[in-house]
């Protein structure tokens, strides 16, 4: 059974698992009630339960979050067998000081006008919860899992799968 945790260590683990995964799939709901996903990259070096994404101020995703603030972020790192899904609420933020603080020069590829461009805004995702799957990625572990499944008919149980509640204070 998957445990739901709200401790500081579980929240840190989520950050450790996602911070080096360059791209997440951000899923929102469109005006017809259909899920819509697109690749996004968070722009921060620290994590306090909020993730920041640069966006154009007038884009389909900003319209979608103005109608329905719920969103899902799906992170995947198959090479290390780490997977994280985060759900929360998204809001459009126009704050040039925050944009300048989070800006990195590679963003200019998508936002040539820079952090102070009036067309640029931020999507602030306040994390409410997450679930992660953290599995050993070695060939030996997978070989053992295969052998166990074939000989016993039982799947292996390597790694961790926990839920994390960001809405509760860390205990």
C-alpha positions, 0 to 999 in steps of 0.5 A: 500500500502506498504511504502518504507522507507530509514530512520535510524529508519526503518533500525534499525527496520530491525536489531531489528527484525532479530538480535535474530532470530538465523537462516536465509535461504540464497538463491543464484542462482546455475549454472543452474539458479535455486534458492538454499537455505540453513540455515545460521547464521549471526555473529555479534552484530551490524548492519550497512547494512552489514551481515557477515556469516562464511563459508567454502571457497570452498563450493557450495554457494561460487561458486554460489556467485562468478557467481551471487552475488545476494542473498536473506535472509529470516528470520522468527519468527512465535512465534512473527509473525515477518518476514523479507526478505533482498536482497543484494549482497554477496561476499567471503571475506578472512580476518583473522582479521575480522574472529577473530573479528566476531568469537564465540566459538560455531562456532567451531562446524562447523569450528573446525580449528577456525577463523584462519583456511585457509579453513574458510572464510566469506560471506559479504552480503551488504543489498540493501533492505528489507521488513518486516511484524511485526504483533501482536502475541497475541491470542486476536488480532487473535481472533479479526481478525477472528471475523472481517473477519467473520462479515465484510468480511474484513481482519484485518490490524494489524501490519506493512508491510514496505519496507526499502531501504538500498541504500539511506542515512538515512534521 
